Amino acid sequence: MHRVRHRLFIIILLSFCLSLSALAISANELTTEKCFLWEIQSKNSTVYLLGSLHMLRPEMYPLNACMEQAYEQAHVIAVEVNILTVKPQEMHRLIQENGFYPHTGIYADSGTRPAGQSLQTELSPKTLALLKIYLQHNELNLEEIQYMRPWHLGMLIAQQEMIARGFDPALGIDLHFLQKAQGEKEIIELETSEQQIKLLASIGEDAQELSLLDTLQHQNEMDQAITDMVLAWQSGDAEALYQLVRKSEERHPSLAPFFKRLFDQRNQSMSTKIEKFLKSGENTLVIIGGGHLGGENGLINLLSNKSYTIKQLNKSMN
């Protein structure tokens, strides 16, 4: 059980910037033919770039044929993090060190941050008041989570809101194909869980609180936001999904440096690795969070500026 919980935590981590909450339609209700999948060809290799949602609802399966066919044609599967190989003990250590304020309990660390910190001492009165309202509404108390750093708490709130509305991290696209690939295809990681956790933990304290405040302030908008996001994904609209993912940045421009690191800089790194796949002589299915594909600095645009043939595939894979 602990191993499964830690693996699912990684899925939620990958969904951090997609911290929205509900879906009222199924994939079969859409008539658009575009798949959230791009074929990128070099002289001797093909990369299938699949934009993922890391949590789905049961009615969103089976996946479109284009995705399953891309898997069948690939020799290699590349994902952000292979959650099936994450060691629970290492994950637990990383969360203790990066997701909690140091204190005298089980999550105390070596003292690299000032002792005595908690949400009650670090959050502004406005954020703390909204948090207490949220906790009361969900029959929780502040003492249970008081040592969580704001980035960690915000992520867990997103997780809880999505699960409460029927989303299941065990049904994420990444996990679906990772499980299929076990013993069948080579699996490559583009990043590590440690890199991702340390990135989130490196957010300045002010930005962490602002992100948490934004989540708490816009709870009543989450249902529509997630519906819009999944509609964008199901209709193959990378640009629309990108704009939705970065809405909190539009509301709070001071979050721009964090979003640049979370998206733009990582996109540069991942595009370099994708180019290596295009020189490998093999077909590779690359599965990356859907928010990374659109935008000026998104993967589609970055790779379009190179000498590769790129086309978006239809749901019928043609």
ROPA-516884 format. One record per residue (C-alpha): x, y negated, z negated. Coordinates in steps of 0.02 Angstrom, whole numbers, plus 50000, padded with zeros to 5 digits. Last residue first. Layout:
% residues N
XYZ/...
END
This chain:
% residues 318
498164954252006/498014961751833/496094963551822/496094950351687/496934938951811/498784935451802/499614918551786/501054916551907/502894913151892/504274915752020/505924911151942/507194897751989/507074888151826/505914873551787/504474885751778/505374894151631/505284878551523/503504874751581/502854891951537/503824892651374/503134876451304/504114860351298/502894850551404/501434859651325/500794877451333/501604894251295/502104892951112/500334891251043/499924908851104/501084917150978/502344927851073/502284945051153/503624948151284/503314963351394/504944967751482/505284975751651/507084981351676/508564975451780/509214965451632/509374948351715/507574943051681/507764949651503/509194937351480/508054923351538/506834928451402/508204925951273/508524908251333/506644904851332/506594910651151/507904898051095/507104883551186/505394888551121/506084888950944/506644870950962/504984865251032/503804874850918/504234875550733/505664863150745/504674850350842/503164853950733/504194849450580/504834833250656/503044828550709/502284830350535/502424811450509/501194809650652/499764815550539/498114817350631/498964821450795/500124833450705/498614841950628/497944844450804/499484854150861/498674871250875/497194864050967/498284855451098/499264871451128/497664881551148/497024869351279/498664870151374/498744889051372/497004891251446/496844909851481/494954910051455/495074921551304/496424910751227/495484894551250/493894902551184/494894908951036/495494891350995/493794883251018/492984895950902/494404893450778/494124874750776/492234876050764/492324886950608/493754876950534/492894860150532/492174861350356/493884865650285/494624849750357/495174840850199/495934856350120/496994860750271/497554842750293/498034841850110/499084857650128/499984850250278/500254833850187/500914843150035/502194852650138/502664836750232/503034827850067/504044842650002/505124843050158/504904858450266/506354870450239/505204883750167/504344886150334/505994888350423/506654899550285/505164910950308/505394911850496/507264915150491/507054928450357/505694937250455/506904938750601/506844931850778/506704937950958/506534955950902/506754969951030/505764986151043/506275000051163/504805010351222/503965026851178/504495031751001/503385018050929/502745007651075/500895010051037/501135003750859/502074988550920/500714985351049/499304984150922/500404975550793/500774961150909/498954959850965/498324957950788/497074970950726/497934974350559/497834955650526/495934957350520/494754943050556/493004945050486/492614927750420/493294930750246/494904937050326/495114920350414/494814909850259/495944920750152/497384919950274/497224901150294/497224899150106/498764910350099/499674899250223/499244883550128/499864891449967/501534896050042/501814878750118/501264870549954/502524879949844/501704892849734/501994890549548/500214885449505/499394900249594/498524909849455/498514895049335/497494884949459/495964895949442/494994905749569/493124907649594/493184902749778/492224886449753/493254883049598/494854885449695/494304873649833/493764860349708/495404862149615/496364860149778/495414844349821/495874836849651/497694842049669/497804834049840/497114817449778/498094817549614/499714820149712/500524837149703/502184840349615/501784842049429/500174851949442/500834861949589/502274867449481/504044861849443/504824864949273/506544869249338/507344858749474/507804868849628/509384879449652/509084886749480/509524904849513/507734910049540/506224912549427/504834922049516/504524934749378/504194921449247/505274907449177/505014895849322/505724892049494/504444885249618/503814898649734/503834902649919/505684902349958/506574913249830/505114924049780/504524925549960/506244930850019/506414943649880/504724951449917/505154952650101/506784961350059/505894973749946/504544976850077/505794980750215/505154974350382/505294987950515/503464988550568/503364969650570/504504968750722/504704949850727/504474937850874/504094952150991/504964960151140/504344976651215/505474985451339/505124997151487/503584987451539/502314993551668/501185001851539/501194986451427/500734975251573/499294987051610/498654985751432/498704966851439/497864965451609/496514977751557/495814965351432/495914971051252/494684983851186/494394976151064/493804958551019/492334966450926/493534971950788/494044954050745/495774947850784/497314941650691/499014937950767/498354929650924/499624932651061/500194924251220/500854937851335/502354934451446/502624948951567/504434948651620/504954956351786/506704960951839/507814962651994/507734946452093/506834936951956/504994937851916/503884930151783/502124936951764/501024927051647/499694933051525/498274924151436/497124931951567/496134921751694/494524929151762/493314917951669/491614926051634/491664926551445/490454937051341/491584952451342/492904943751237/491704942251091/490884926751021/490604918750850/492394916950788/493014909150627/494504902350530/495944891250574/497734892150514/498514893650687/500104885450625/500364899250499/499894913550615/501654920850618/501644920550430/499974929650429/500754943650531/502234943950413/501054945650265/500284960650353/501954969550341/502104965250157/500364972050121/500684987950219/502274991550122/501394987749957/500005000050000/
END
